[in-house]
Amino acid sequence: MTMKASVLAIAVAAALTGCNDSNDDQPTKTVSWFFDHRDELQATLKACRDNPGERGNTADCINANEARKKITVQQMKDALK
């Protein structure tokens, strides 16, 4: 029974290893890149919200959220002028 449990654990670990590798072939976009590419920012934020369990802590989601915060601050400053 212990051998079966070990084999099962190894199989599950191996299967899950590739779960977050779907975007590894694309370079991570920076906060300033998202700041300058608002359409892509919105698409990335939507994808992050739609699947936070898998994408929520990826570099692109974190950077997109930081860009969104910077845009919000800029808009608030512009509104006060």
Jmol script that loads the backbone (N, CA, C; Angstrom):
load data "model"
ATOM      1  N   MET A   1       0.816  -1.192   0.000  1.00  0.00           N
ATOM      2  CA  MET A   1       0.000   0.000   0.000  1.00  0.00           C
ATOM      3  C   MET A   1       0.865   1.263   0.000  1.00  0.00           C
ATOM      4  N   THR A   2       1.955   1.265   0.714  1.00  0.00           N
ATOM      5  CA  THR A   2       2.828   2.425   0.776  1.00  0.00           C
ATOM      6  C   THR A   2       3.476   2.683  -0.581  1.00  0.00           C
ATOM      7  N   MET A   3       3.850   1.622  -1.278  1.00  0.00           N
ATOM      8  CA  MET A   3       4.466   1.767  -2.595  1.00  0.00           C
ATOM      9  C   MET A   3       3.479   2.390  -3.578  1.00  0.00           C
ATOM     10  N   LYS A   4       2.213   1.971  -3.529  1.00  0.00           N
ATOM     11  CA  LYS A   4       1.196   2.537  -4.415  1.00  0.00           C
ATOM     12  C   LYS A   4       0.985   4.018  -4.116  1.00  0.00           C
ATOM     13  N   ALA A   5       0.967   4.381  -2.845  1.00  0.00           N
ATOM     14  CA  ALA A   5       0.787   5.779  -2.462  1.00  0.00           C
ATOM     15  C   ALA A   5       1.952   6.619  -2.954  1.00  0.00           C
ATOM     16  N   SER A   6       3.165   6.081  -2.864  1.00  0.00           N
ATOM     17  CA  SER A   6       4.350   6.809  -3.335  1.00  0.00           C
ATOM     18  C   SER A   6       4.303   7.012  -4.839  1.00  0.00           C
ATOM     19  N   VAL A   7       3.939   5.986  -5.563  1.00  0.00           N
ATOM     20  CA  VAL A   7       3.847   6.088  -7.020  1.00  0.00           C
ATOM     21  C   VAL A   7       2.763   7.085  -7.412  1.00  0.00           C
ATOM     22  N   LEU A   8       1.645   7.048  -6.719  1.00  0.00           N
ATOM     23  CA  LEU A   8       0.559   7.985  -7.000  1.00  0.00           C
ATOM     24  C   LEU A   8       1.003   9.421  -6.722  1.00  0.00           C
ATOM     25  N   ALA A   9       1.681   9.645  -5.616  1.00  0.00           N
ATOM     26  CA  ALA A   9       2.157  10.991  -5.274  1.00  0.00           C
ATOM     27  C   ALA A   9       3.137  11.504  -6.322  1.00  0.00           C
ATOM     28  N   ILE A  10       4.025  10.658  -6.785  1.00  0.00           N
ATOM     29  CA  ILE A  10       4.996  11.052  -7.811  1.00  0.00           C
ATOM     30  C   ILE A  10       4.278  11.371  -9.119  1.00  0.00           C
ATOM     31  N   ALA A  11       3.292  10.571  -9.469  1.00  0.00           N
ATOM     32  CA  ALA A  11       2.545  10.799 -10.706  1.00  0.00           C
ATOM     33  C   ALA A  11       1.778  12.122 -10.650  1.00  0.00           C
ATOM     34  N   VAL A  12       1.155  12.395  -9.520  1.00  0.00           N
ATOM     35  CA  VAL A  12       0.412  13.649  -9.368  1.00  0.00           C
ATOM     36  C   VAL A  12       1.369  14.834  -9.438  1.00  0.00           C
ATOM     37  N   ALA A  13       2.491  14.739  -8.757  1.00  0.00           N
ATOM     38  CA  ALA A  13       3.477  15.829  -8.778  1.00  0.00           C
ATOM     39  C   ALA A  13       3.987  16.068 -10.199  1.00  0.00           C
ATOM     40  N   ALA A  14       4.253  15.009 -10.923  1.00  0.00           N
ATOM     41  CA  ALA A  14       4.743  15.145 -12.296  1.00  0.00           C
ATOM     42  C   ALA A  14       3.675  15.781 -13.191  1.00  0.00           C
ATOM     43  N   ALA A  15       2.424  15.410 -12.977  1.00  0.00           N
ATOM     44  CA  ALA A  15       1.342  15.968 -13.788  1.00  0.00           C
ATOM     45  C   ALA A  15       1.141  17.449 -13.502  1.00  0.00           C
ATOM     46  N   LEU A  16       1.300  17.848 -12.259  1.00  0.00           N
ATOM     47  CA  LEU A  16       1.084  19.244 -11.890  1.00  0.00           C
ATOM     48  C   LEU A  16       2.265  20.143 -12.212  1.00  0.00           C
ATOM     49  N   THR A  17       3.407  19.581 -12.473  1.00  0.00           N
ATOM     50  CA  THR A  17       4.603  20.374 -12.737  1.00  0.00           C
ATOM     51  C   THR A  17       4.408  21.325 -13.905  1.00  0.00           C
ATOM     52  N   GLY A  18       3.705  20.926 -14.929  1.00  0.00           N
ATOM     53  CA  GLY A  18       3.533  21.757 -16.111  1.00  0.00           C
ATOM     54  C   GLY A  18       2.334  22.682 -16.081  1.00  0.00           C
ATOM     55  N   CYS A  19       1.587  22.720 -15.001  1.00  0.00           N
ATOM     56  CA  CYS A  19       0.349  23.498 -14.962  1.00  0.00           C
ATOM     57  C   CYS A  19       0.548  24.983 -15.228  1.00  0.00           C
ATOM     58  N   ASN A  20       1.563  25.577 -14.686  1.00  0.00           N
ATOM     59  CA  ASN A  20       1.754  27.016 -14.847  1.00  0.00           C
ATOM     60  C   ASN A  20       2.755  27.361 -15.931  1.00  0.00           C
ATOM     61  N   ASP A  21       3.111  26.421 -16.754  1.00  0.00           N
ATOM     62  CA  ASP A  21       4.112  26.659 -17.787  1.00  0.00           C
ATOM     63  C   ASP A  21       3.513  27.108 -19.106  1.00  0.00           C
ATOM     64  N   SER A  22       2.214  27.387 -19.153  1.00  0.00           N
ATOM     65  CA  SER A  22       1.562  27.692 -20.423  1.00  0.00           C
ATOM     66  C   SER A  22       2.080  28.971 -21.067  1.00  0.00           C
ATOM     67  N   ASN A  23       2.583  29.921 -20.281  1.00  0.00           N
ATOM     68  CA  ASN A  23       3.064  31.180 -20.840  1.00  0.00           C
ATOM     69  C   ASN A  23       4.571  31.320 -20.731  1.00  0.00           C
ATOM     70  N   ASP A  24       5.284  30.235 -20.426  1.00  0.00           N
ATOM     71  CA  ASP A  24       6.731  30.319 -20.253  1.00  0.00           C
ATOM     72  C   ASP A  24       7.462  30.635 -21.545  1.00  0.00           C
ATOM     73  N   ASP A  25       6.831  30.391 -22.684  1.00  0.00           N
ATOM     74  CA  ASP A  25       7.495  30.663 -23.955  1.00  0.00           C
ATOM     75  C   ASP A  25       7.421  32.153 -24.307  1.00  0.00           C
ATOM     76  N   GLN A  26       6.651  32.916 -23.567  1.00  0.00           N
ATOM     77  CA  GLN A  26       6.539  34.360 -23.809  1.00  0.00           C
ATOM     78  C   GLN A  26       7.227  35.105 -22.666  1.00  0.00           C
ATOM     79  N   PRO A  27       7.966  36.164 -22.995  1.00  0.00           N
ATOM     80  CA  PRO A  27       8.621  36.920 -21.921  1.00  0.00           C
ATOM     81  C   PRO A  27       7.591  37.638 -21.049  1.00  0.00           C
ATOM     82  N   THR A  28       7.945  37.825 -19.795  1.00  0.00           N
ATOM     83  CA  THR A  28       7.087  38.547 -18.864  1.00  0.00           C
ATOM     84  C   THR A  28       7.030  40.018 -19.271  1.00  0.00           C
ATOM     85  N   LYS A  29       5.841  40.572 -19.243  1.00  0.00           N
ATOM     86  CA  LYS A  29       5.659  41.984 -19.582  1.00  0.00           C
ATOM     87  C   LYS A  29       5.847  42.813 -18.303  1.00  0.00           C
ATOM     88  N   THR A  30       6.484  43.956 -18.444  1.00  0.00           N
ATOM     89  CA  THR A  30       6.770  44.805 -17.296  1.00  0.00           C
ATOM     90  C   THR A  30       5.576  45.710 -16.980  1.00  0.00           C
ATOM     91  N   VAL A  31       5.642  46.344 -15.817  1.00  0.00           N
ATOM     92  CA  VAL A  31       4.606  47.297 -15.419  1.00  0.00           C
ATOM     93  C   VAL A  31       4.528  48.427 -16.438  1.00  0.00           C
ATOM     94  N   SER A  32       5.674  48.960 -16.825  1.00  0.00           N
ATOM     95  CA  SER A  32       5.657  50.071 -17.792  1.00  0.00           C
ATOM     96  C   SER A  32       5.146  49.630 -19.157  1.00  0.00           C
ATOM     97  N   TRP A  33       5.391  48.380 -19.545  1.00  0.00           N
ATOM     98  CA  TRP A  33       4.851  47.887 -20.815  1.00  0.00           C
ATOM     99  C   TRP A  33       3.333  47.874 -20.749  1.00  0.00           C
ATOM    100  N   PHE A  34       2.778  47.336 -19.664  1.00  0.00           N
ATOM    101  CA  PHE A  34       1.320  47.328 -19.510  1.00  0.00           C
ATOM    102  C   PHE A  34       0.771  48.745 -19.453  1.00  0.00           C
ATOM    103  N   PHE A  35       1.499  49.657 -18.813  1.00  0.00           N
ATOM    104  CA  PHE A  35       1.076  51.052 -18.714  1.00  0.00           C
ATOM    105  C   PHE A  35       0.924  51.665 -20.107  1.00  0.00           C
ATOM    106  N   ASP A  36       1.810  51.288 -21.012  1.00  0.00           N
ATOM    107  CA  ASP A  36       1.795  51.825 -22.378  1.00  0.00           C
ATOM    108  C   ASP A  36       0.891  51.057 -23.343  1.00  0.00           C
ATOM    109  N   HIS A  37       0.428  49.877 -22.956  1.00  0.00           N
ATOM    110  CA  HIS A  37      -0.401  49.026 -23.821  1.00  0.00           C
ATOM    111  C   HIS A  37      -1.702  48.688 -23.091  1.00  0.00           C
ATOM    112  N   ARG A  38      -2.593  49.645 -23.066  1.00  0.00           N
ATOM    113  CA  ARG A  38      -3.812  49.540 -22.242  1.00  0.00           C
ATOM    114  C   ARG A  38      -4.745  48.409 -22.687  1.00  0.00           C
ATOM    115  N   ASP A  39      -4.828  48.137 -23.987  1.00  0.00           N
ATOM    116  CA  ASP A  39      -5.700  47.047 -24.443  1.00  0.00           C
ATOM    117  C   ASP A  39      -5.205  45.703 -23.926  1.00  0.00           C
ATOM    118  N   GLU A  40      -3.910  45.492 -24.021  1.00  0.00           N
ATOM    119  CA  GLU A  40      -3.317  44.248 -23.520  1.00  0.00           C
ATOM    120  C   GLU A  40      -3.447  44.177 -22.002  1.00  0.00           C
ATOM    121  N   LEU A  41      -3.318  45.311 -21.347  1.00  0.00           N
ATOM    122  CA  LEU A  41      -3.502  45.356 -19.891  1.00  0.00           C
ATOM    123  C   LEU A  41      -4.898  44.869 -19.523  1.00  0.00           C
ATOM    124  N   GLN A  42      -5.908  45.390 -20.206  1.00  0.00           N
ATOM    125  CA  GLN A  42      -7.286  44.986 -19.900  1.00  0.00           C
ATOM    126  C   GLN A  42      -7.504  43.496 -20.163  1.00  0.00           C
ATOM    127  N   ALA A  43      -6.954  42.994 -21.257  1.00  0.00           N
ATOM    128  CA  ALA A  43      -7.102  41.564 -21.571  1.00  0.00           C
ATOM    129  C   ALA A  43      -6.410  40.702 -20.518  1.00  0.00           C
ATOM    130  N   THR A  44      -5.240  41.127 -20.078  1.00  0.00           N
ATOM    131  CA  THR A  44      -4.502  40.362 -19.070  1.00  0.00           C
ATOM    132  C   THR A  44      -5.227  40.392 -17.736  1.00  0.00           C
ATOM    133  N   LEU A  45      -5.728  41.565 -17.346  1.00  0.00           N
ATOM    134  CA  LEU A  45      -6.469  41.660 -16.090  1.00  0.00           C
ATOM    135  C   LEU A  45      -7.710  40.764 -16.115  1.00  0.00           C
ATOM    136  N   LYS A  46      -8.385  40.720 -17.256  1.00  0.00           N
ATOM    137  CA  LYS A  46      -9.569  39.855 -17.377  1.00  0.00           C
ATOM    138  C   LYS A  46      -9.178  38.385 -17.228  1.00  0.00           C
ATOM    139  N   ALA A  47      -8.088  37.981 -17.885  1.00  0.00           N
ATOM    140  CA  ALA A  47      -7.634  36.595 -17.793  1.00  0.00           C
ATOM    141  C   ALA A  47      -7.237  36.251 -16.354  1.00  0.00           C
ATOM    142  N   CYS A  48      -6.631  37.195 -15.670  1.00  0.00           N
ATOM    143  CA  CYS A  48      -6.215  36.968 -14.279  1.00  0.00           C
ATOM    144  C   CYS A  48      -7.433  36.834 -13.368  1.00  0.00           C
ATOM    145  N   ARG A  49      -8.455  37.658 -13.604  1.00  0.00           N
ATOM    146  CA  ARG A  49      -9.684  37.574 -12.803  1.00  0.00           C
ATOM    147  C   ARG A  49     -10.456  36.297 -13.109  1.00  0.00           C
ATOM    148  N   ASP A  50     -10.441  35.868 -14.365  1.00  0.00           N
ATOM    149  CA  ASP A  50     -11.196  34.684 -14.763  1.00  0.00           C
ATOM    150  C   ASP A  50     -10.601  33.398 -14.197  1.00  0.00           C
ATOM    151  N   ASN A  51      -9.303  33.388 -13.934  1.00  0.00           N
ATOM    152  CA  ASN A  51      -8.663  32.172 -13.437  1.00  0.00           C
ATOM    153  C   ASN A  51      -7.608  32.525 -12.380  1.00  0.00           C
ATOM    154  N   PRO A  52      -8.030  33.091 -11.241  1.00  0.00           N
ATOM    155  CA  PRO A  52      -7.058  33.525 -10.241  1.00  0.00           C
ATOM    156  C   PRO A  52      -6.299  32.376  -9.595  1.00  0.00           C
ATOM    157  N   GLY A  53      -6.886  31.207  -9.545  1.00  0.00           N
ATOM    158  CA  GLY A  53      -6.210  30.070  -8.940  1.00  0.00           C
ATOM    159  C   GLY A  53      -4.959  29.667  -9.694  1.00  0.00           C
ATOM    160  N   GLU A  54      -5.016  29.762 -10.994  1.00  0.00           N
ATOM    161  CA  GLU A  54      -3.870  29.364 -11.818  1.00  0.00           C
ATOM    162  C   GLU A  54      -3.000  30.555 -12.205  1.00  0.00           C
ATOM    163  N   ARG A  55      -3.614  31.703 -12.459  1.00  0.00           N
ATOM    164  CA  ARG A  55      -2.866  32.842 -12.991  1.00  0.00           C
ATOM    165  C   ARG A  55      -2.617  33.960 -11.996  1.00  0.00           C
ATOM    166  N   GLY A  56      -3.350  33.964 -10.884  1.00  0.00           N
ATOM    167  CA  GLY A  56      -3.331  35.091  -9.963  1.00  0.00           C
ATOM    168  C   GLY A  56      -1.966  35.541  -9.490  1.00  0.00           C
ATOM    169  N   ASN A  57      -1.056  34.613  -9.277  1.00  0.00           N
ATOM    170  CA  ASN A  57       0.269  34.967  -8.763  1.00  0.00           C
ATOM    171  C   ASN A  57       1.362  34.902  -9.818  1.00  0.00           C
ATOM    172  N   THR A  58       0.975  34.943 -11.087  1.00  0.00           N
ATOM    173  CA  THR A  58       1.989  34.955 -12.141  1.00  0.00           C
ATOM    174  C   THR A  58       2.571  36.352 -12.269  1.00  0.00           C
ATOM    175  N   ALA A  59       3.746  36.448 -12.838  1.00  0.00           N
ATOM    176  CA  ALA A  59       4.411  37.746 -12.986  1.00  0.00           C
ATOM    177  C   ALA A  59       3.565  38.702 -13.817  1.00  0.00           C
ATOM    178  N   ASP A  60       2.951  38.219 -14.891  1.00  0.00           N
ATOM    179  CA  ASP A  60       2.138  39.106 -15.732  1.00  0.00           C
ATOM    180  C   ASP A  60       0.925  39.645 -14.973  1.00  0.00           C
ATOM    181  N   CYS A  61       0.277  38.820 -14.165  1.00  0.00           N
ATOM    182  CA  CYS A  61      -0.880  39.302 -13.400  1.00  0.00           C
ATOM    183  C   CYS A  61      -0.455  40.325 -12.349  1.00  0.00           C
ATOM    184  N   ILE A  62       0.636  40.053 -11.688  1.00  0.00           N
ATOM    185  CA  ILE A  62       1.137  40.998 -10.683  1.00  0.00           C
ATOM    186  C   ILE A  62       1.514  42.315 -11.347  1.00  0.00           C
ATOM    187  N   ASN A  63       2.249  42.249 -12.456  1.00  0.00           N
ATOM    188  CA  ASN A  63       2.659  43.470 -13.159  1.00  0.00           C
ATOM    189  C   ASN A  63       1.465  44.224 -13.735  1.00  0.00           C
ATOM    190  N   ALA A  64       0.487  43.506 -14.243  1.00  0.00           N
ATOM    191  CA  ALA A  64      -0.713  44.157 -14.783  1.00  0.00           C
ATOM    192  C   ALA A  64      -1.475  44.876 -13.669  1.00  0.00           C
ATOM    193  N   ASN A  65      -1.584  44.258 -12.516  1.00  0.00           N
ATOM    194  CA  ASN A  65      -2.268  44.905 -11.397  1.00  0.00           C
ATOM    195  C   ASN A  65      -1.508  46.142 -10.917  1.00  0.00           C
ATOM    196  N   GLU A  66      -0.204  46.077 -10.914  1.00  0.00           N
ATOM    197  CA  GLU A  66       0.589  47.255 -10.532  1.00  0.00           C
ATOM    198  C   GLU A  66       0.411  48.381 -11.553  1.00  0.00           C
ATOM    199  N   ALA A  67       0.375  48.040 -12.826  1.00  0.00           N
ATOM    200  CA  ALA A  67       0.151  49.049 -13.868  1.00  0.00           C
ATOM    201  C   ALA A  67      -1.225  49.679 -13.705  1.00  0.00           C
ATOM    202  N   ARG A  68      -2.219  48.855 -13.400  1.00  0.00           N
ATOM    203  CA  ARG A  68      -3.581  49.372 -13.177  1.00  0.00           C
ATOM    204  C   ARG A  68      -3.581  50.365 -12.022  1.00  0.00           C
ATOM    205  N   LYS A  69      -2.867  50.058 -10.959  1.00  0.00           N
ATOM    206  CA  LYS A  69      -2.786  50.979  -9.812  1.00  0.00           C
ATOM    207  C   LYS A  69      -2.132  52.299 -10.218  1.00  0.00           C
ATOM    208  N   LYS A  70      -1.048  52.226 -10.993  1.00  0.00           N
ATOM    209  CA  LYS A  70      -0.366  53.441 -11.438  1.00  0.00           C
ATOM    210  C   LYS A  70      -1.272  54.288 -12.331  1.00  0.00           C
ATOM    211  N   ILE A  71      -2.032  53.640 -13.188  1.00  0.00           N
ATOM    212  CA  ILE A  71      -2.956  54.354 -14.069  1.00  0.00           C
ATOM    213  C   ILE A  71      -4.032  55.046 -13.234  1.00  0.00           C
ATOM    214  N   THR A  72      -4.538  54.362 -12.232  1.00  0.00           N
ATOM    215  CA  THR A  72      -5.556  54.942 -11.359  1.00  0.00           C
ATOM    216  C   THR A  72      -5.017  56.177 -10.641  1.00  0.00           C
ATOM    217  N   VAL A  73      -3.801  56.082 -10.114  1.00  0.00           N
ATOM    218  CA  VAL A  73      -3.182  57.223  -9.441  1.00  0.00           C
ATOM    219  C   VAL A  73      -2.996  58.379 -10.414  1.00  0.00           C
ATOM    220  N   GLN A  74      -2.531  58.072 -11.630  1.00  0.00           N
ATOM    221  CA  GLN A  74      -2.341  59.122 -12.641  1.00  0.00           C
ATOM    222  C   GLN A  74      -3.676  59.784 -12.969  1.00  0.00           C
ATOM    223  N   GLN A  75      -4.727  59.003 -13.131  1.00  0.00           N
ATOM    224  CA  GLN A  75      -6.040  59.565 -13.449  1.00  0.00           C
ATOM    225  C   GLN A  75      -6.549  60.444 -12.316  1.00  0.00           C
ATOM    226  N   MET A  76      -6.294  60.050 -11.075  1.00  0.00           N
ATOM    227  CA  MET A  76      -6.719  60.852  -9.939  1.00  0.00           C
ATOM    228  C   MET A  76      -5.959  62.184  -9.901  1.00  0.00           C
ATOM    229  N   LYS A  77      -4.646  62.122 -10.180  1.00  0.00           N
ATOM    230  CA  LYS A  77      -3.845  63.349 -10.213  1.00  0.00           C
ATOM    231  C   LYS A  77      -4.331  64.273 -11.332  1.00  0.00           C
ATOM    232  N   ASP A  78      -4.604  63.690 -12.501  1.00  0.00           N
ATOM    233  CA  ASP A  78      -5.080  64.486 -13.637  1.00  0.00           C
ATOM    234  C   ASP A  78      -6.431  65.125 -13.337  1.00  0.00           C
ATOM    235  N   ALA A  79      -7.277  64.430 -12.592  1.00  0.00           N
ATOM    236  CA  ALA A  79      -8.594  64.957 -12.267  1.00  0.00           C
ATOM    237  C   ALA A  79      -8.511  66.136 -11.304  1.00  0.00           C
ATOM    238  N   LEU A  80      -7.437  66.179 -10.511  1.00  0.00           N
ATOM    239  CA  LEU A  80      -7.280  67.255  -9.531  1.00  0.00           C
ATOM    240  C   LEU A  80      -6.637  68.506 -10.117  1.00  0.00           C
ATOM    241  N   LYS A  81      -6.193  68.453 -11.346  1.00  0.00           N
ATOM    242  CA  LYS A  81      -5.541  69.610 -11.980  1.00  0.00           C
ATOM    243  C   LYS A  81      -6.541  70.679 -12.334  1.00  0.00           C
TER     244      LYS A  81
END
end "model"
wireframe off; spacefill off
backbone 0.3
color backbone group
